[in-house]
Amino acid sequence: MEDNQKYKLFTFPNCSHCSDVKKYLKEKKIKYEEINAGIGEGRKEFREFYLSNKDKIKREEDGTISLPILVDNKELVQGIEKILKKDF
């Protein structure tokens, strides 16, 4: 991946997995734009993203969507375990 490639990271307030992934990406010097899916414009952007990608986004048994979700123009990676295993 090119150095100037930028990811979007969909997060939620008070999400410990989201905080861990942000710390990991910072340590790896991976550029990303954080989208807070819980409020305002971030919530609207996530809703639009979800509607366009709902066939790729997994829901938990209780219907909730597991965050964080990391995306670029080619790939969607959902959940802390998969993000931490991703080959950047």
C-alpha positions in Angstrom: 0.0 0.0 0.0 1.2 3.5 -0.8 2.3 5.7 2.0 -0.3 8.3 1.1 -3.1 5.8 1.3 -5.6 6.9 3.9 -8.1 4.8 5.7 -11.4 5.6 7.3 -11.9 4.2 10.8 -15.5 4.1 12.0 -15.6 4.2 15.8 -18.0 4.8 18.7 -17.7 6.8 21.9 -16.3 4.9 24.9 -15.4 1.9 22.7 -12.3 0.2 24.2 -11.6 -1.8 21.1 -11.8 1.4 19.0 -9.3 3.1 21.4 -6.9 0.1 21.1 -7.1 0.1 17.3 -6.4 3.9 17.2 -3.3 3.4 19.4 -2.2 0.5 17.2 -2.6 2.5 14.0 -0.7 5.4 15.5 2.2 3.1 16.6 2.3 1.7 13.0 2.2 5.3 11.6 -0.9 4.3 9.5 -2.8 7.4 8.4 -6.6 7.3 8.9 -9.6 9.6 9.3 -11.7 8.8 12.3 -15.4 8.9 11.8 -17.4 8.9 15.1 -20.4 6.8 14.2 -22.2 7.9 17.4 -22.9 11.6 16.8 -23.7 14.3 14.2 -22.2 14.1 10.7 -20.3 10.9 11.6 -23.5 9.1 12.4 -24.9 10.3 9.1 -21.8 9.2 7.2 -21.8 5.8 8.9 -25.5 5.3 8.1 -24.8 6.0 4.4 -21.8 3.7 4.5 -23.8 1.0 6.1 -26.6 1.1 3.6 -24.0 0.8 0.7 -22.1 -2.0 2.4 -24.6 -3.9 4.6 -23.9 -7.2 2.8 -20.3 -6.9 4.0 -20.9 -5.7 7.6 -21.6 -8.3 10.2 -24.0 -7.9 13.0 -23.9 -9.5 16.4 -26.6 -11.9 17.5 -28.4 -9.1 19.3 -28.4 -7.0 16.1 -25.6 -4.5 17.1 -22.8 -3.7 14.7 -19.3 -4.5 15.9 -17.0 -1.6 15.7 -14.3 -0.5 14.8 -14.5 -0.8 11.1 -11.5 0.1 9.0 -12.0 0.8 5.3 -10.1 2.0 2.2 -11.1 2.0 -1.4 -10.6 -1.7 -1.7 -11.3 -3.4 1.6 -13.5 -3.4 4.7 -12.0 -4.9 7.9 -14.4 -5.2 10.8 -13.5 -5.9 14.4 -10.3 -5.5 16.5 -9.0 -9.0 15.9 -9.1 -8.7 12.1 -7.7 -5.1 12.1 -4.7 -6.1 14.3 -4.0 -9.0 12.0 -4.1 -6.9 8.8 -1.0 -6.8 6.7 -0.5 -3.0 6.1 
